[in-house]
Amino acid sequence: MITILYYKKIIEGFKCMNVFSIIVTLALGLFIIISIFSIVLLKLGKGSKEN
């Protein structure tokens, strides 16, 4: 019984945090994409300078 109530509370919390979590995940995704893109650009820039 306790576990079921606990899961219900977690589900209710997720419903409230849904929008916030979506925003956070999108922000993190953008940050990761930008960082990877910048690293790739730096590597390409270094490669073009060497050639």
CHARMM internal coordinates of N, CA and C (Angstrom, degrees):
IC EDIT
DIST 1 N 1 CA 1.4727
DIST 1 CA 1 C 1.5344
ANGL 1 N 1 CA 1 C 110.81
DIST 1 C 2 N 1.3343
ANGL 1 CA 1 C 2 N 116.32
DIHE 1 N 1 CA 1 C 2 N -43.22
DIST 2 N 2 CA 1.4695
ANGL 1 C 2 N 2 CA 120.69
DIHE 1 CA 1 C 2 N 2 CA -177.64
DIST 2 CA 2 C 1.5314
ANGL 2 N 2 CA 2 C 110.17
DIHE 1 C 2 N 2 CA 2 C -62.07
DIST 2 C 3 N 1.3430
ANGL 2 CA 2 C 3 N 116.19
DIHE 2 N 2 CA 2 C 3 N -43.48
DIST 3 N 3 CA 1.4678
ANGL 2 C 3 N 3 CA 120.30
DIHE 2 CA 2 C 3 N 3 CA -178.61
DIST 3 CA 3 C 1.5278
ANGL 3 N 3 CA 3 C 110.83
DIHE 2 C 3 N 3 CA 3 C -63.36
DIST 3 C 4 N 1.3391
ANGL 3 CA 3 C 4 N 116.99
DIHE 3 N 3 CA 3 C 4 N -39.57
DIST 4 N 4 CA 1.4684
ANGL 3 C 4 N 4 CA 121.26
DIHE 3 CA 3 C 4 N 4 CA -179.57
DIST 4 CA 4 C 1.5303
ANGL 4 N 4 CA 4 C 109.62
DIHE 3 C 4 N 4 CA 4 C -63.17
DIST 4 C 5 N 1.3323
ANGL 4 CA 4 C 5 N 116.99
DIHE 4 N 4 CA 4 C 5 N -45.56
DIST 5 N 5 CA 1.4692
ANGL 4 C 5 N 5 CA 121.24
DIHE 4 CA 4 C 5 N 5 CA 178.17
DIST 5 CA 5 C 1.5252
ANGL 5 N 5 CA 5 C 110.29
DIHE 4 C 5 N 5 CA 5 C -61.91
DIST 5 C 6 N 1.3295
ANGL 5 CA 5 C 6 N 116.04
DIHE 5 N 5 CA 5 C 6 N -40.94
DIST 6 N 6 CA 1.4650
ANGL 5 C 6 N 6 CA 121.42
DIHE 5 CA 5 C 6 N 6 CA -179.98
DIST 6 CA 6 C 1.5249
ANGL 6 N 6 CA 6 C 110.40
DIHE 5 C 6 N 6 CA 6 C -62.36
DIST 6 C 7 N 1.3528
ANGL 6 CA 6 C 7 N 115.89
DIHE 6 N 6 CA 6 C 7 N -44.57
DIST 7 N 7 CA 1.4623
ANGL 6 C 7 N 7 CA 119.97
DIHE 6 CA 6 C 7 N 7 CA 178.84
DIST 7 CA 7 C 1.5246
ANGL 7 N 7 CA 7 C 110.87
DIHE 6 C 7 N 7 CA 7 C -63.54
DIST 7 C 8 N 1.3466
ANGL 7 CA 7 C 8 N 116.91
DIHE 7 N 7 CA 7 C 8 N -39.03
DIST 8 N 8 CA 1.4715
ANGL 7 C 8 N 8 CA 120.65
DIHE 7 CA 7 C 8 N 8 CA 178.51
DIST 8 CA 8 C 1.5247
ANGL 8 N 8 CA 8 C 110.19
DIHE 7 C 8 N 8 CA 8 C -61.52
DIST 8 C 9 N 1.3322
ANGL 8 CA 8 C 9 N 116.77
DIHE 8 N 8 CA 8 C 9 N -41.93
DIST 9 N 9 CA 1.4693
ANGL 8 C 9 N 9 CA 121.15
DIHE 8 CA 8 C 9 N 9 CA 178.80
DIST 9 CA 9 C 1.5243
ANGL 9 N 9 CA 9 C 110.28
DIHE 8 C 9 N 9 CA 9 C -64.15
DIST 9 C 10 N 1.3313
ANGL 9 CA 9 C 10 N 116.89
DIHE 9 N 9 CA 9 C 10 N -41.29
DIST 10 N 10 CA 1.4711
ANGL 9 C 10 N 10 CA 121.61
DIHE 9 CA 9 C 10 N 10 CA 178.86
DIST 10 CA 10 C 1.5290
ANGL 10 N 10 CA 10 C 109.82
DIHE 9 C 10 N 10 CA 10 C -62.48
DIST 10 C 11 N 1.3507
ANGL 10 CA 10 C 11 N 116.62
DIHE 10 N 10 CA 10 C 11 N -44.33
DIST 11 N 11 CA 1.4701
ANGL 10 C 11 N 11 CA 121.49
DIHE 10 CA 10 C 11 N 11 CA -179.77
DIST 11 CA 11 C 1.5271
ANGL 11 N 11 CA 11 C 110.02
DIHE 10 C 11 N 11 CA 11 C -62.54
DIST 11 C 12 N 1.3488
ANGL 11 CA 11 C 12 N 117.15
DIHE 11 N 11 CA 11 C 12 N -43.73
DIST 12 N 12 CA 1.4694
ANGL 11 C 12 N 12 CA 121.20
DIHE 11 CA 11 C 12 N 12 CA 177.74
DIST 12 CA 12 C 1.5261
ANGL 12 N 12 CA 12 C 110.20
DIHE 11 C 12 N 12 CA 12 C -61.25
DIST 12 C 13 N 1.3253
ANGL 12 CA 12 C 13 N 116.31
DIHE 12 N 12 CA 12 C 13 N -41.88
DIST 13 N 13 CA 1.4616
ANGL 12 C 13 N 13 CA 121.14
DIHE 12 CA 12 C 13 N 13 CA 177.86
DIST 13 CA 13 C 1.5179
ANGL 13 N 13 CA 13 C 111.49
DIHE 12 C 13 N 13 CA 13 C -61.67
DIST 13 C 14 N 1.3431
ANGL 13 CA 13 C 14 N 116.13
DIHE 13 N 13 CA 13 C 14 N -41.82
DIST 14 N 14 CA 1.4636
ANGL 13 C 14 N 14 CA 120.09
DIHE 13 CA 13 C 14 N 14 CA 179.13
DIST 14 CA 14 C 1.5264
ANGL 14 N 14 CA 14 C 111.04
DIHE 13 C 14 N 14 CA 14 C -63.81
DIST 14 C 15 N 1.3443
ANGL 14 CA 14 C 15 N 116.81
DIHE 14 N 14 CA 14 C 15 N -38.38
DIST 15 N 15 CA 1.4689
ANGL 14 C 15 N 15 CA 120.63
DIHE 14 CA 14 C 15 N 15 CA 178.66
DIST 15 CA 15 C 1.5236
ANGL 15 N 15 CA 15 C 110.31
DIHE 14 C 15 N 15 CA 15 C -61.32
DIST 15 C 16 N 1.3320
ANGL 15 CA 15 C 16 N 116.27
DIHE 15 N 15 CA 15 C 16 N -40.96
DIST 16 N 16 CA 1.4700
ANGL 15 C 16 N 16 CA 121.18
DIHE 15 CA 15 C 16 N 16 CA 179.42
DIST 16 CA 16 C 1.5305
ANGL 16 N 16 CA 16 C 110.47
DIHE 15 C 16 N 16 CA 16 C -70.69
DIST 16 C 17 N 1.3350
ANGL 16 CA 16 C 17 N 116.39
DIHE 16 N 16 CA 16 C 17 N -39.94
DIST 17 N 17 CA 1.4602
ANGL 16 C 17 N 17 CA 122.22
DIHE 16 CA 16 C 17 N 17 CA -175.58
DIST 17 CA 17 C 1.5286
ANGL 17 N 17 CA 17 C 112.79
DIHE 16 C 17 N 17 CA 17 C -87.02
DIST 17 C 18 N 1.3405
ANGL 17 CA 17 C 18 N 116.93
DIHE 17 N 17 CA 17 C 18 N 0.87
DIST 18 N 18 CA 1.4641
ANGL 17 C 18 N 18 CA 120.92
DIHE 17 CA 17 C 18 N 18 CA -173.74
DIST 18 CA 18 C 1.5256
ANGL 18 N 18 CA 18 C 111.38
DIHE 17 C 18 N 18 CA 18 C -56.62
DIST 18 C 19 N 1.3336
ANGL 18 CA 18 C 19 N 116.83
DIHE 18 N 18 CA 18 C 19 N -52.57
DIST 19 N 19 CA 1.4668
ANGL 18 C 19 N 19 CA 121.07
DIHE 18 CA 18 C 19 N 19 CA -177.46
DIST 19 CA 19 C 1.5237
ANGL 19 N 19 CA 19 C 109.89
DIHE 18 C 19 N 19 CA 19 C -62.61
DIST 19 C 20 N 1.3413
ANGL 19 CA 19 C 20 N 115.87
DIHE 19 N 19 CA 19 C 20 N -45.55
DIST 20 N 20 CA 1.4650
ANGL 19 C 20 N 20 CA 121.19
DIHE 19 CA 19 C 20 N 20 CA -179.10
DIST 20 CA 20 C 1.5242
ANGL 20 N 20 CA 20 C 110.76
DIHE 19 C 20 N 20 CA 20 C -61.09
DIST 20 C 21 N 1.3435
ANGL 20 CA 20 C 21 N 116.29
DIHE 20 N 20 CA 20 C 21 N -44.28
DIST 21 N 21 CA 1.4686
ANGL 20 C 21 N 21 CA 120.58
DIHE 20 CA 20 C 21 N 21 CA -178.94
DIST 21 CA 21 C 1.5264
ANGL 21 N 21 CA 21 C 111.01
DIHE 20 C 21 N 21 CA 21 C -65.40
DIST 21 C 22 N 1.3340
ANGL 21 CA 21 C 22 N 116.39
DIHE 21 N 21 CA 21 C 22 N -38.07
DIST 22 N 22 CA 1.4706
ANGL 21 C 22 N 22 CA 120.39
DIHE 21 CA 21 C 22 N 22 CA 178.19
DIST 22 CA 22 C 1.5288
ANGL 22 N 22 CA 22 C 109.60
DIHE 21 C 22 N 22 CA 22 C -62.49
DIST 22 C 23 N 1.3442
ANGL 22 CA 22 C 23 N 116.21
DIHE 22 N 22 CA 22 C 23 N -44.66
DIST 23 N 23 CA 1.4718
ANGL 22 C 23 N 23 CA 120.84
DIHE 22 CA 22 C 23 N 23 CA 179.85
DIST 23 CA 23 C 1.5263
ANGL 23 N 23 CA 23 C 110.08
DIHE 22 C 23 N 23 CA 23 C -62.18
DIST 23 C 24 N 1.3404
ANGL 23 CA 23 C 24 N 116.07
DIHE 23 N 23 CA 23 C 24 N -44.29
DIST 24 N 24 CA 1.4716
ANGL 23 C 24 N 24 CA 121.13
DIHE 23 CA 23 C 24 N 24 CA -178.59
DIST 24 CA 24 C 1.5245
ANGL 24 N 24 CA 24 C 110.42
DIHE 23 C 24 N 24 CA 24 C -63.16
DIST 24 C 25 N 1.3485
ANGL 24 CA 24 C 25 N 116.49
DIHE 24 N 24 CA 24 C 25 N -45.55
DIST 25 N 25 CA 1.4630
ANGL 24 C 25 N 25 CA 120.22
DIHE 24 CA 24 C 25 N 25 CA -178.82
DIST 25 CA 25 C 1.5300
ANGL 25 N 25 CA 25 C 110.70
DIHE 24 C 25 N 25 CA 25 C -64.50
DIST 25 C 26 N 1.3307
ANGL 25 CA 25 C 26 N 116.87
DIHE 25 N 25 CA 25 C 26 N -39.78
DIST 26 N 26 CA 1.4676
ANGL 25 C 26 N 26 CA 120.37
DIHE 25 CA 25 C 26 N 26 CA 177.55
DIST 26 CA 26 C 1.5252
ANGL 26 N 26 CA 26 C 110.74
DIHE 25 C 26 N 26 CA 26 C -63.54
DIST 26 C 27 N 1.3328
ANGL 26 CA 26 C 27 N 115.89
DIHE 26 N 26 CA 26 C 27 N -43.42
DIST 27 N 27 CA 1.4656
ANGL 26 C 27 N 27 CA 120.58
DIHE 26 CA 26 C 27 N 27 CA 179.64
DIST 27 CA 27 C 1.5240
ANGL 27 N 27 CA 27 C 110.60
DIHE 26 C 27 N 27 CA 27 C -62.80
DIST 27 C 28 N 1.3432
ANGL 27 CA 27 C 28 N 116.18
DIHE 27 N 27 CA 27 C 28 N -44.49
DIST 28 N 28 CA 1.4674
ANGL 27 C 28 N 28 CA 120.48
DIHE 27 CA 27 C 28 N 28 CA 178.91
DIST 28 CA 28 C 1.5244
ANGL 28 N 28 CA 28 C 110.49
DIHE 27 C 28 N 28 CA 28 C -63.32
DIST 28 C 29 N 1.3272
ANGL 28 CA 28 C 29 N 116.44
DIHE 28 N 28 CA 28 C 29 N -42.86
DIST 29 N 29 CA 1.4573
ANGL 28 C 29 N 29 CA 121.31
DIHE 28 CA 28 C 29 N 29 CA 178.53
DIST 29 CA 29 C 1.5182
ANGL 29 N 29 CA 29 C 111.64
DIHE 28 C 29 N 29 CA 29 C -59.98
DIST 29 C 30 N 1.3383
ANGL 29 CA 29 C 30 N 116.14
DIHE 29 N 29 CA 29 C 30 N -45.65
DIST 30 N 30 CA 1.4652
ANGL 29 C 30 N 30 CA 120.87
DIHE 29 CA 29 C 30 N 30 CA 177.63
DIST 30 CA 30 C 1.5186
ANGL 30 N 30 CA 30 C 111.10
DIHE 29 C 30 N 30 CA 30 C -61.33
DIST 30 C 31 N 1.3395
ANGL 30 CA 30 C 31 N 116.35
DIHE 30 N 30 CA 30 C 31 N -43.57
DIST 31 N 31 CA 1.4664
ANGL 30 C 31 N 31 CA 121.27
DIHE 30 CA 30 C 31 N 31 CA -179.65
DIST 31 CA 31 C 1.5223
ANGL 31 N 31 CA 31 C 110.69
DIHE 30 C 31 N 31 CA 31 C -61.28
DIST 31 C 32 N 1.3464
ANGL 31 CA 31 C 32 N 116.56
DIHE 31 N 31 CA 31 C 32 N -43.67
DIST 32 N 32 CA 1.4692
ANGL 31 C 32 N 32 CA 121.41
DIHE 31 CA 31 C 32 N 32 CA -179.75
DIST 32 CA 32 C 1.5315
ANGL 32 N 32 CA 32 C 109.63
DIHE 31 C 32 N 32 CA 32 C -64.83
DIST 32 C 33 N 1.3393
ANGL 32 CA 32 C 33 N 116.61
DIHE 32 N 32 CA 32 C 33 N -45.06
DIST 33 N 33 CA 1.4708
ANGL 32 C 33 N 33 CA 121.06
DIHE 32 CA 32 C 33 N 33 CA -179.34
DIST 33 CA 33 C 1.5284
ANGL 33 N 33 CA 33 C 110.08
DIHE 32 C 33 N 33 CA 33 C -61.20
DIST 33 C 34 N 1.3490
ANGL 33 CA 33 C 34 N 116.28
DIHE 33 N 33 CA 33 C 34 N -44.93
DIST 34 N 34 CA 1.4704
ANGL 33 C 34 N 34 CA 120.91
DIHE 33 CA 33 C 34 N 34 CA -179.15
DIST 34 CA 34 C 1.5280
ANGL 34 N 34 CA 34 C 110.47
DIHE 33 C 34 N 34 CA 34 C -63.36
DIST 34 C 35 N 1.3376
ANGL 34 CA 34 C 35 N 116.16
DIHE 34 N 34 CA 34 C 35 N -43.14
DIST 35 N 35 CA 1.4724
ANGL 34 C 35 N 35 CA 119.80
DIHE 34 CA 34 C 35 N 35 CA -178.88
DIST 35 CA 35 C 1.5275
ANGL 35 N 35 CA 35 C 110.87
DIHE 34 C 35 N 35 CA 35 C -64.59
DIST 35 C 36 N 1.3375
ANGL 35 CA 35 C 36 N 116.86
DIHE 35 N 35 CA 35 C 36 N -43.86
DIST 36 N 36 CA 1.4716
ANGL 35 C 36 N 36 CA 120.70
DIHE 35 CA 35 C 36 N 36 CA 178.80
DIST 36 CA 36 C 1.5355
ANGL 36 N 36 CA 36 C 109.37
DIHE 35 C 36 N 36 CA 36 C -63.29
DIST 36 C 37 N 1.3412
ANGL 36 CA 36 C 37 N 115.97
DIHE 36 N 36 CA 36 C 37 N -43.61
DIST 37 N 37 CA 1.4645
ANGL 36 C 37 N 37 CA 121.22
DIHE 36 CA 36 C 37 N 37 CA -179.27
DIST 37 CA 37 C 1.5235
ANGL 37 N 37 CA 37 C 110.82
DIHE 36 C 37 N 37 CA 37 C -61.30
DIST 37 C 38 N 1.3455
ANGL 37 CA 37 C 38 N 116.42
DIHE 37 N 37 CA 37 C 38 N -43.09
DIST 38 N 38 CA 1.4739
ANGL 37 C 38 N 38 CA 120.77
DIHE 37 CA 37 C 38 N 38 CA 179.97
DIST 38 CA 38 C 1.5259
ANGL 38 N 38 CA 38 C 110.86
DIHE 37 C 38 N 38 CA 38 C -65.14
DIST 38 C 39 N 1.3482
ANGL 38 CA 38 C 39 N 116.80
DIHE 38 N 38 CA 38 C 39 N -39.43
DIST 39 N 39 CA 1.4738
ANGL 38 C 39 N 39 CA 120.96
DIHE 38 CA 38 C 39 N 39 CA 178.55
DIST 39 CA 39 C 1.5340
ANGL 39 N 39 CA 39 C 109.53
DIHE 38 C 39 N 39 CA 39 C -63.66
DIST 39 C 40 N 1.3339
ANGL 39 CA 39 C 40 N 116.02
DIHE 39 N 39 CA 39 C 40 N -44.39
DIST 40 N 40 CA 1.4666
ANGL 39 C 40 N 40 CA 120.91
DIHE 39 CA 39 C 40 N 40 CA 179.63
DIST 40 CA 40 C 1.5303
ANGL 40 N 40 CA 40 C 109.96
DIHE 39 C 40 N 40 CA 40 C -62.20
DIST 40 C 41 N 1.3355
ANGL 40 CA 40 C 41 N 116.61
DIHE 40 N 40 CA 40 C 41 N -44.05
DIST 41 N 41 CA 1.4687
ANGL 40 C 41 N 41 CA 120.82
DIHE 40 CA 40 C 41 N 41 CA 179.02
DIST 41 CA 41 C 1.5249
ANGL 41 N 41 CA 41 C 110.79
DIHE 40 C 41 N 41 CA 41 C -62.15
DIST 41 C 42 N 1.3349
ANGL 41 CA 41 C 42 N 117.15
DIHE 41 N 41 CA 41 C 42 N -41.97
DIST 42 N 42 CA 1.4671
ANGL 41 C 42 N 42 CA 120.91
DIHE 41 CA 41 C 42 N 42 CA 178.52
DIST 42 CA 42 C 1.5247
ANGL 42 N 42 CA 42 C 110.42
DIHE 41 C 42 N 42 CA 42 C -61.97
DIST 42 C 43 N 1.3427
ANGL 42 CA 42 C 43 N 116.62
DIHE 42 N 42 CA 42 C 43 N -43.74
DIST 43 N 43 CA 1.4684
ANGL 42 C 43 N 43 CA 120.71
DIHE 42 CA 42 C 43 N 43 CA 179.67
DIST 43 CA 43 C 1.5255
ANGL 43 N 43 CA 43 C 110.32
DIHE 42 C 43 N 43 CA 43 C -64.18
DIST 43 C 44 N 1.3373
ANGL 43 CA 43 C 44 N 116.90
DIHE 43 N 43 CA 43 C 44 N -42.75
DIST 44 N 44 CA 1.4644
ANGL 43 C 44 N 44 CA 120.97
DIHE 43 CA 43 C 44 N 44 CA 178.73
DIST 44 CA 44 C 1.5235
ANGL 44 N 44 CA 44 C 110.28
DIHE 43 C 44 N 44 CA 44 C -64.64
DIST 44 C 45 N 1.3413
ANGL 44 CA 44 C 45 N 116.43
DIHE 44 N 44 CA 44 C 45 N -41.96
DIST 45 N 45 CA 1.4649
ANGL 44 C 45 N 45 CA 121.35
DIHE 44 CA 44 C 45 N 45 CA 178.74
DIST 45 CA 45 C 1.5148
ANGL 45 N 45 CA 45 C 111.30
DIHE 44 C 45 N 45 CA 45 C -61.52
DIST 45 C 46 N 1.3347
ANGL 45 CA 45 C 46 N 117.33
DIHE 45 N 45 CA 45 C 46 N -44.62
DIST 46 N 46 CA 1.4657
ANGL 45 C 46 N 46 CA 121.77
DIHE 45 CA 45 C 46 N 46 CA 178.72
DIST 46 CA 46 C 1.5261
ANGL 46 N 46 CA 46 C 110.41
DIHE 45 C 46 N 46 CA 46 C -64.18
DIST 46 C 47 N 1.3414
ANGL 46 CA 46 C 47 N 116.04
DIHE 46 N 46 CA 46 C 47 N -40.88
DIST 47 N 47 CA 1.4602
ANGL 46 C 47 N 47 CA 120.95
DIHE 46 CA 46 C 47 N 47 CA 179.68
DIST 47 CA 47 C 1.5168
ANGL 47 N 47 CA 47 C 111.28
DIHE 46 C 47 N 47 CA 47 C -63.56
DIST 47 C 48 N 1.3413
ANGL 47 CA 47 C 48 N 117.12
DIHE 47 N 47 CA 47 C 48 N -42.97
DIST 48 N 48 CA 1.4680
ANGL 47 C 48 N 48 CA 120.66
DIHE 47 CA 47 C 48 N 48 CA -179.21
DIST 48 CA 48 C 1.5321
ANGL 48 N 48 CA 48 C 110.78
DIHE 47 C 48 N 48 CA 48 C -68.05
DIST 48 C 49 N 1.3325
ANGL 48 CA 48 C 49 N 117.43
DIHE 48 N 48 CA 48 C 49 N -34.81
DIST 49 N 49 CA 1.4706
ANGL 48 C 49 N 49 CA 121.07
DIHE 48 CA 48 C 49 N 49 CA 178.33
DIST 49 CA 49 C 1.5311
ANGL 49 N 49 CA 49 C 110.77
DIHE 48 C 49 N 49 CA 49 C -67.31
DIST 49 C 50 N 1.3314
ANGL 49 CA 49 C 50 N 116.94
DIHE 49 N 49 CA 49 C 50 N -38.12
DIST 50 N 50 CA 1.4676
ANGL 49 C 50 N 50 CA 121.41
DIHE 49 CA 49 C 50 N 50 CA -179.03
DIST 50 CA 50 C 1.5248
ANGL 50 N 50 CA 50 C 111.02
DIHE 49 C 50 N 50 CA 50 C -68.91
DIST 50 C 51 N 1.3375
ANGL 50 CA 50 C 51 N 116.78
DIHE 50 N 50 CA 50 C 51 N -38.00
DIST 51 N 51 CA 1.4688
ANGL 50 C 51 N 51 CA 120.35
DIHE 50 CA 50 C 51 N 51 CA -176.71
DIST 51 CA 51 C 1.5177
ANGL 51 N 51 CA 51 C 112.54
DIHE 50 C 51 N 51 CA 51 C -71.25
END
COOR INIT
IC SEED 1 N 1 CA 1 C
IC BUILD
